[in-house]
Amino acid sequence: MSAVLHGLLPAQTSVGNPTLNITIFIVFVLITLVIVIRASRNNRSAAEYYAGGRAFTGRQNGIAIAGDYLSAASFLGIAGAIALNGYDGFLYSIGFLVAWLVALLLVAELLRNVGKYTMADVLSFRLRQKPVRIAAAISTLAVSFFYLLAQMAGAGGLVALLLGIDGAIGQRVVVAVVGVIMIFYVIFGGMKGTTWVQIIKAVLLIIGAAVMTLWVLGKFGLNLSSLLGAANDAAPAAADGTKRDLLSPGLQYKNPLDFISLSLALVLGTAGLPHVLMRFYTVPTSREARRSVVWAIWLIGLFYLFTLVLGFGAAELVGAKEIKGAPGGANSAAPLLAFHLGGEILLGIISAVAFATILAVVAGLTITASASLAHDVYNSVVKEGKATPEEEVKVARIAALVLGAVAIIGGIFAMGQNIAFLVALAFAIAASANLPTILYSLFWKRFNTRGALWSIYGGLASALTLIVFSPVVSGKAIDKVTGKSPSMLQGIDFHWFPLDNPGIISIPLGFLLGYIGTVTSKEFNAAKYAEMEVRSLTGHGAEVATHH
């Protein structure tokens, strides 16, 4: 029992004051809970629960999208990846940002016009309802699960670092607490409460990152070149004694195919992420949907410029050895940098912002997955469209509870992984299973049910299979600093796929299977396609979207 207590109680930590950190945390959580409870007063209808009553402006929704998208991976994971791998780490920032152009130009407005609450509304519009909705729900759950893993892993490492909790048991308790708070947000707040949490969190995160960026640059005479040079000089030597060059490619991705595979997943994944697509339904018109993406691009672009400074700042001011040795590993770079800059107070504030980030993103993911189960599976398949909105919302809340429990268990297994990297796997699944089906549905007249099912299931199965048998899960060499393998499973090796990210194989395969499935089936509903085309381009009928 004493060993258990020892794992839970704050031990001596060199990073800040645990009492101060936990106080700032609790204040943050209480403020957001009050907002969620106030926002939840009108959550009676399905439109209120899933889409916030479609009452948000383009600007509000754009800030919320930034809040949803700038996850723990963006802040903690990318800062850590840049601090340890320089140029290769910054590729995450570039990929995540460029991806928004795909979402803006191809998907945002058309999806808003055709759908009602979920991605499956669009995919099943002119196809057979039941099989397509089930396939879309399975794909939504798979993407959400990987994304949730990343956030929960980030939460465990971050809070362990701040409260001085060393040891697996303490981190597991932290992951469970995050899960419970997140379930409360979703069950009581619905989309409206979640959106307000995301807006507040986005503002705080961008302000916090801006303050730290200026502070770091101030130490180098506001000269970015000086910072990059100093960080590169401070980089430790590689295992073979050669100098590691943070400013050149190849530290993390020695194989060019690995780099191309990651880039494909990042750039194409965003337009297939169910929790991002669902945000387009919270605005009243397609014009506001477009505006919200423009706002999101500006805010996200600004933030990713900050990550460049924060990552190289951590490499120079904190050092790779201290980052790798911290409880959260690479994910600790940004909090450690905050401590080096402004001591306990700045560390507490930045970490509380990172914690709010995790809660907001996890809530957004959970509401998306629970909406998919309630709206697409329960109402459309089980009840054949006859469930009342009240029944549907009730099922969504039960689903949120179950998903929260699954996320807690998964988060415990994912502790210690770089979260930017886990998120890249979610992007690969979204780009392989969802994006081909969305683009074919919107732009290819001939597309039919078999094509949709083949592209969703084929893309999903190929991405998941290649991930399981990749070095991510087993078989990476042991790191000399940490004494552990960077793979998820220690001490065993069953990998045969050589790349970390499956995108280069699974994404083209998803498109190819969608094409083959379509051309080998005679099904084609010209009238339904014409109706979908008119609606997607004009928005006519979108406000009164009903089950057909």
C-alpha positions in Angstrom: 0.0 0.0 0.0 2.8 2.4 0.9 4.3 1.8 -2.6 1.0 2.7 -4.2 0.7 5.9 -2.1 4.3 6.8 -3.0 3.4 6.5 -6.6 0.4 8.9 -6.1 1.8 11.5 -3.8 3.8 14.4 -5.2 7.5 13.5 -4.9 10.3 16.0 -5.0 10.4 17.6 -8.4 12.8 19.9 -10.0 10.1 21.4 -12.2 8.1 24.0 -10.3 5.9 23.8 -7.2 3.3 21.0 -7.3 0.9 22.8 -4.9 0.9 25.9 -7.1 0.5 23.8 -10.3 -2.4 21.9 -9.0 -4.1 25.1 -7.7 -3.9 26.7 -11.1 -5.2 23.4 -12.7 -8.2 23.3 -10.4 -9.0 27.0 -11.0 -9.0 26.3 -14.8 -11.1 23.2 -14.5 -13.7 25.0 -12.3 -14.0 28.0 -14.6 -14.5 25.7 -17.7 -17.0 23.5 -15.8 -19.1 26.6 -14.9 -19.1 27.6 -18.6 -20.2 24.1 -19.7 -23.0 24.0 -17.1 -24.3 27.5 -18.2 -24.1 26.6 -21.9 -25.9 23.3 -21.3 -29.2 24.8 -20.1 -30.7 24.7 -23.6 -29.4 21.3 -24.7 -32.8 19.7 -25.3 -32.9 19.1 -29.0 -30.5 17.1 -31.1 -29.5 20.3 -33.0 -28.6 21.9 -29.7 -26.6 18.9 -28.5 -24.7 18.1 -31.7 -24.4 21.4 -33.5 -24.8 24.0 -30.7 -28.1 25.1 -32.3 -26.1 26.3 -35.4 -25.8 29.6 -33.5 -22.0 30.3 -33.8 -20.6 33.0 -36.1 -17.8 32.2 -38.6 -15.3 34.0 -36.3 -16.4 32.1 -33.2 -16.3 28.8 -35.0 -12.9 29.6 -36.6 -11.5 30.2 -33.1 -13.2 27.0 -31.8 -11.7 25.1 -34.8 -8.3 26.4 -33.9 -9.0 25.3 -30.3 -10.1 21.8 -31.5 -7.2 21.5 -33.9 -4.3 22.9 -31.8 -4.2 19.8 -29.6 -1.7 18.6 -27.1 0.1 17.2 -30.2 0.5 20.7 -31.6 1.8 22.3 -28.5 3.6 19.6 -26.5 4.4 17.1 -29.2 5.6 19.4 -32.0 7.7 21.6 -29.6 9.3 18.4 -28.3 9.8 17.0 -31.8 11.5 20.3 -32.9 13.6 20.4 -29.8 15.0 16.9 -30.3 15.0 16.6 -34.1 15.0 20.2 -35.4 14.1 20.4 -39.1 12.3 17.0 -39.1 10.2 18.1 -36.2 9.1 21.3 -37.9 7.7 19.2 -40.8 4.7 18.4 -38.5 3.9 22.1 -38.2 4.1 22.5 -42.0 2.0 19.4 -42.7 -0.7 20.3 -40.2 -1.0 23.8 -41.6 -1.0 23.1 -45.3 -3.7 20.5 -44.7 -6.2 23.3 -44.0 -6.0 24.5 -47.6 -7.3 21.1 -48.7 -10.2 21.4 -46.1 -11.0 25.0 -47.2 -10.9 24.5 -51.0 -12.5 21.0 -51.3 -14.6 20.2 -48.3 -15.8 22.9 -45.8 -18.6 24.6 -47.7 -19.9 21.6 -49.6 -20.1 19.5 -46.4 -21.9 22.2 -44.5 -24.5 22.4 -47.3 -25.2 18.7 -47.7 -24.9 17.4 -44.1 -26.9 17.7 -40.9 -24.8 16.5 -37.9 -22.2 14.0 -38.9 -19.8 13.0 -41.7 -22.1 10.0 -42.5 -24.9 12.4 -43.5 -22.9 13.4 -46.5 -21.5 10.0 -47.4 -24.9 8.3 -47.3 -26.9 11.1 -49.0 -27.2 9.4 -52.4 -26.1 5.9 -51.4 -27.7 3.1 -49.4 -28.2 4.4 -45.9 -27.5 1.5 -43.5 -24.3 0.0 -44.8 -22.7 3.4 -45.5 -23.6 4.9 -42.1 -22.3 1.8 -40.3 -19.0 2.0 -42.2 -18.7 5.8 -41.6 -19.4 5.3 -37.9 -16.7 2.5 -37.6 -14.2 4.8 -39.4 -15.1 7.8 -37.1 -14.6 5.7 -34.0 -11.2 4.4 -35.3 -9.9 7.9 -36.0 -11.3 9.3 -32.8 -9.7 6.5 -30.8 -6.2 7.1 -32.0 -6.6 10.9 -31.5 -7.9 10.3 -28.0 -4.9 8.1 -27.2 -2.6 10.9 -28.1 -4.4 13.4 -25.9 -4.6 11.1 -22.9 -1.0 10.2 -23.2 -0.1 13.9 -23.2 -2.2 14.5 -20.2 -0.6 11.7 -18.2 3.0 12.9 -19.0 2.2 16.6 -18.4 0.5 16.2 -15.1 3.1 13.7 -13.9 5.8 16.3 -14.7 3.9 19.1 -12.9 2.9 17.3 -9.8 6.2 15.5 -9.4 4.4 12.2 -9.8 7.0 9.6 -10.8 5.9 6.1 -11.4 3.3 4.4 -13.6 0.5 4.2 -11.1 0.4 7.9 -10.5 0.3 8.6 -14.2 -2.5 6.1 -14.7 -4.6 7.9 -12.0 -4.0 11.2 -13.8 -5.2 9.7 -17.2 -8.3 8.5 -15.4 -9.1 11.9 -13.9 -8.7 13.6 -17.3 -11.2 11.0 -18.7 -13.8 11.7 -16.0 -13.7 15.5 -16.4 -13.9 15.1 -20.2 -17.0 12.8 -19.9 -18.7 15.5 -17.7 -18.0 18.2 -20.3 -19.6 16.1 -23.1 -22.5 14.6 -21.3 -23.6 18.0 -19.8 -22.3 20.6 -22.2 -22.9 19.0 -25.6 -21.5 20.9 -28.6 -22.3 24.3 -27.2 -20.4 23.8 -24.0 -17.5 22.1 -25.8 -17.3 25.0 -28.3 -17.0 27.7 -25.6 -14.3 25.7 -23.8 -12.5 25.4 -27.2 -12.8 29.2 -27.9 -11.4 30.1 -24.4 -8.6 27.5 -24.7 -7.6 28.7 -28.2 -7.3 32.3 -27.0 -5.3 31.3 -23.9 -3.0 28.9 -25.9 -2.1 31.4 -28.6 -1.5 34.2 -26.0 0.6 31.9 -23.9 2.7 30.7 -26.9 3.1 34.3 -28.1 4.4 35.4 -24.7 6.9 32.5 -24.5 8.0 33.1 -28.2 8.8 36.8 -27.5 10.5 35.9 -24.3 12.8 33.3 -26.0 13.5 35.7 -28.9 14.3 38.4 -26.4 17.1 36.3 -25.0 18.7 36.3 -28.5 18.2 39.9 -29.3 14.9 39.2 -31.2 17.1 37.5 -33.9 15.8 34.2 -35.1 19.1 33.3 -36.8 21.0 33.7 -33.5 18.5 31.4 -31.8 18.7 28.7 -34.5 22.5 28.8 -34.5 22.8 28.6 -30.7 20.3 25.7 -30.6 22.2 23.8 -33.3 25.5 24.4 -31.4 24.0 23.0 -28.2 22.7 19.8 -29.9 24.3 16.7 -28.3 26.3 14.4 -30.5 24.7 11.3 -32.0 25.3 7.8 -30.7 28.2 7.3 -33.1 29.8 10.5 -31.9 29.0 12.6 -35.1 27.6 16.1 -34.7 23.8 16.2 -35.0 22.6 19.0 -37.3 19.2 20.3 -36.1 18.9 22.6 -39.2 19.2 19.8 -41.8 16.7 17.0 -42.7 17.3 13.4 -41.7 17.6 13.3 -37.9 14.2 11.6 -37.5 13.4 10.5 -41.0 16.5 8.9 -42.4 14.4 7.1 -45.0 12.8 9.6 -47.5 9.8 7.3 -47.9 9.1 7.7 -44.2 9.0 11.4 -44.7 6.8 11.3 -47.8 4.4 8.9 -46.0 4.1 11.2 -43.0 3.6 14.3 -45.2 0.8 12.6 -47.2 -1.0 11.6 -44.0 -0.7 15.1 -42.5 -1.7 17.1 -45.6 -4.6 14.9 -46.6 -5.8 13.8 -43.1 -7.4 17.0 -41.9 -10.1 17.0 -44.6 -11.1 13.6 -43.3 -11.1 14.2 -39.5 -14.7 13.7 -38.3 -14.3 16.0 -35.3 -13.1 18.9 -37.5 -15.8 18.2 -40.1 -18.5 18.3 -37.5 -17.5 21.8 -36.5 -18.8 23.1 -39.9 -22.4 22.2 -38.8 -22.3 24.7 -35.9 -22.6 27.7 -38.2 -25.9 29.0 -39.8 -24.7 29.3 -43.4 -22.1 28.0 -45.9 -20.6 31.5 -46.1 -19.9 31.4 -42.3 -18.4 27.9 -42.8 -15.9 29.4 -45.3 -15.2 32.3 -43.0 -14.6 30.0 -40.1 -11.9 28.1 -42.0 -10.2 31.4 -43.0 -10.1 32.4 -39.3 -8.8 29.0 -38.4 -6.0 29.1 -41.0 -4.7 32.5 -39.7 -4.7 31.5 -36.0 -3.2 28.0 -36.6 -0.6 29.4 -39.0 0.5 32.0 -36.4 0.7 29.3 -33.7 2.8 27.0 -35.8 5.3 29.8 -36.3 5.5 30.1 -32.6 6.3 26.3 -32.3 9.5 26.8 -34.3 10.8 29.3 -31.8 9.6 27.3 -28.8 11.1 24.1 -30.1 14.6 25.5 -30.9 14.3 27.6 -27.7 13.9 24.4 -25.7 16.8 22.7 -27.5 19.1 25.6 -26.5 17.8 26.7 -23.0 16.7 23.3 -21.6 18.7 20.7 -23.6 17.9 17.4 -25.1 19.1 15.3 -22.2 16.8 17.0 -19.6 13.8 16.8 -22.0 14.3 13.1 -22.7 14.8 12.4 -19.0 11.6 14.2 -17.8 8.4 12.1 -17.0 6.7 13.1 -20.2 9.8 12.7 -22.4 9.7 14.8 -25.6 6.2 16.1 -24.6 7.8 17.9 -21.6 9.9 20.4 -23.8 7.3 23.3 -23.7 6.6 23.1 -19.9 10.3 22.8 -19.1 11.0 25.8 -21.4 8.3 27.8 -19.5 10.0 26.9 -16.2 13.4 28.0 -17.5 12.0 31.3 -18.7 9.5 32.4 -16.0 9.9 30.0 -13.1 7.0 28.3 -11.2 4.3 30.9 -12.1 4.8 30.7 -15.9 5.2 26.9 -15.7 1.9 26.6 -13.9 0.0 28.9 -16.3 1.4 27.3 -19.5 0.8 23.8 -18.2 -2.7 24.7 -17.1 -3.3 26.0 -20.7 -1.9 22.7 -22.1 -4.2 20.8 -19.8 -7.2 22.9 -20.9 -6.0 22.1 -24.5 -6.2 18.4 -23.8 -9.6 18.6 -22.2 -11.1 20.7 -25.0 -9.8 18.4 -27.8 -10.8 15.3 -26.0 -14.3 16.7 -25.4 -14.6 17.5 -29.2 -13.5 14.0 -30.1 -15.8 12.3 -27.7 -18.9 14.3 -28.8 -18.1 13.5 -32.5 -17.8 9.7 -31.8 -20.9 9.6 -29.6 -22.9 11.6 -32.1 -21.9 9.1 -34.8 -23.0 6.2 -32.7 -26.3 7.8 -31.7 -27.2 9.5 -35.0 -25.7 7.1 -37.6 -26.0 3.7 -35.9 -28.8 4.0 -33.3 -31.3 6.3 -35.1 -30.6 5.6 -38.8 -29.8 1.9 -38.6 -31.4 0.4 -35.4 -34.5 2.6 -35.3 -34.6 3.2 -39.1 -34.8 7.0 -38.6 -37.8 6.9 -36.2 -36.0 7.7 -32.9 -37.0 11.0 -31.3 -34.3 13.7 -30.8 -34.6 13.2 -27.0 -33.8 9.4 -27.4 -30.9 10.1 -29.8 -29.3 12.6 -27.3 -29.8 10.1 -24.5 -28.0 7.4 -26.5 -25.2 9.9 -27.4 -24.6 10.6 -23.7 -24.4 6.9 -22.8 -22.0 6.4 -25.7 -19.9 9.3 -24.4 -19.6 7.5 -21.1 -18.5 4.2 -22.7 -16.0 6.0 -25.0 -14.5 7.9 -22.1 -13.8 4.5 -20.4 -12.2 3.1 -23.5 -10.1 6.3 -23.9 -8.8 6.0 -20.3 -7.7 2.4 -20.9 -6.1 3.2 -24.2 -4.4 6.3 -22.7 -2.7 4.2 -20.1 -1.2 2.0 -22.8 0.0 5.0 -24.8 1.9 6.7 -22.0 5.4 7.8 -23.0 4.8 8.0 -26.8 5.4 11.3 -28.6 1.9 12.5 -29.1 2.5 14.4 -32.4 3.4 11.0 -33.7 0.3 9.2 -32.4 -1.9 12.0 -34.0 -0.1 11.4 -37.3 -1.4 7.9 -37.2 -5.0 9.2 -36.7 -4.4 11.5 -39.7 -3.3 8.5 -41.8 -6.5 6.6 -41.0 -8.6 9.6 -41.8 -6.9 10.2 -45.1 -7.1 6.5 -46.0 -10.7 5.7 -45.1 -12.6 9.0 -45.0 -11.1 11.4 -47.5 -11.5 9.2 -50.6 -15.1 8.5 -49.8 -15.8 12.2 -49.1 -14.2 13.5 -52.3 -15.8 10.8 -54.5 -19.2 11.5 -52.9 -19.0 15.2 -53.5 -17.3 15.2 -57.0 -17.9 11.9 -58.8 -21.3 11.4 -60.4 -20.8 7.6 -60.9 -19.8 6.8 -57.2 -22.0 4.3 -55.5 -22.5 2.2 -52.3 -19.9 -0.5 -53.1 -17.3 2.1 -53.9 -18.0 3.8 -50.5 -17.8 0.6 -48.5 -14.6 -0.6 -50.3 -12.8 2.7 -49.8 -13.8 3.1 -46.1 -13.2 -0.5 -45.1 -10.2 -1.0 -47.4 -8.5 2.2 -46.3 -9.2 1.6 -42.7 -8.1 -2.1 -42.7 -4.9 -1.3 -44.6 -3.9 1.6 -42.4 -4.6 -0.3 -39.2 -2.8 -3.4 -40.3 0.3 -1.5 -41.4 0.3 0.4 -38.1 0.1 -2.8 -36.0 3.1 -4.4 -37.9 5.2 -1.2 -38.1 8.1 -0.1 -35.8 5.6 2.1 -33.9 4.2 -0.9 -32.1 7.3 -3.1 -31.8 10.9 -3.5 -32.8 12.7 -0.1 -32.4 16.2 -0.1 -30.9 16.5 0.9 -27.3 17.3 4.6 -26.6 20.6 5.0 -24.6 19.3 8.0 -22.7 16.0 6.6 -21.5 16.9 2.9 -21.6 13.6 2.1 -23.4 12.6 1.4 -26.9 10.5 4.2 -28.5 8.0 1.4 -29.7 4.7 1.0 -27.8 5.5 -2.6 -26.8 8.8 -3.3 -25.1 11.0 -6.4 -25.5 9.2 -7.9 -28.5 9.5 -7.5 -32.2 6.9 -8.6 -34.8 7.2 -5.7 -37.3 7.6 -6.3 -41.0 6.4 -3.0 -42.4 9.4 -0.7 -42.4 7.8 2.8 -42.3 6.4 4.6 -39.2 3.4 6.0 -41.0 1.3 3.9 -43.4 0.0 6.8 -45.5 2.1 6.2 -48.6 0.4 2.8 -49.1 -3.0 3.1 -47.4 -4.1 6.4 -48.9 -3.7 5.5 -52.6 -5.2 2.1 -51.8 -8.3 3.8 -50.3 -8.8 5.8 -53.5 -8.1 2.8 -55.7 -10.5 0.5 -53.9 -13.2 3.2 -54.0 -12.7 3.4 -57.8 -12.7 -0.4 -58.4 -15.7 -0.9 -56.1 -17.7 1.7 -58.0 -16.9 0.5 -61.6 -17.7 -3.1 -60.7 -21.2 -2.2 -59.5 -24.1 -1.0 -61.7 -25.8 1.0 -58.9 -26.3 4.7 -59.9 -29.0 7.2 -58.7 -28.8 10.1 -61.1 -31.7 12.0 -59.5 -30.1 11.8 -56.0 -26.7 12.9 -57.3 -28.4 15.9 -59.0 -30.1 16.8 -55.8 -26.8 16.5 -53.8 -24.9 18.6 -56.4 -27.5 21.4 -56.2 -27.5 21.4 -52.4 -23.7 21.2 -52.1 -23.3 24.2 -54.4 -26.2 26.4 -53.3 -27.0 25.3 -49.7 -30.7 25.0 -50.8 -32.5 22.6 -48.4 -29.6 22.4 -45.9 -31.5 24.1 -43.1 -34.4 21.6 -43.3 -32.2 18.5 -43.9 -34.3 15.5 -42.9 -33.9 11.7 -43.2 -34.7 10.6 -46.6 
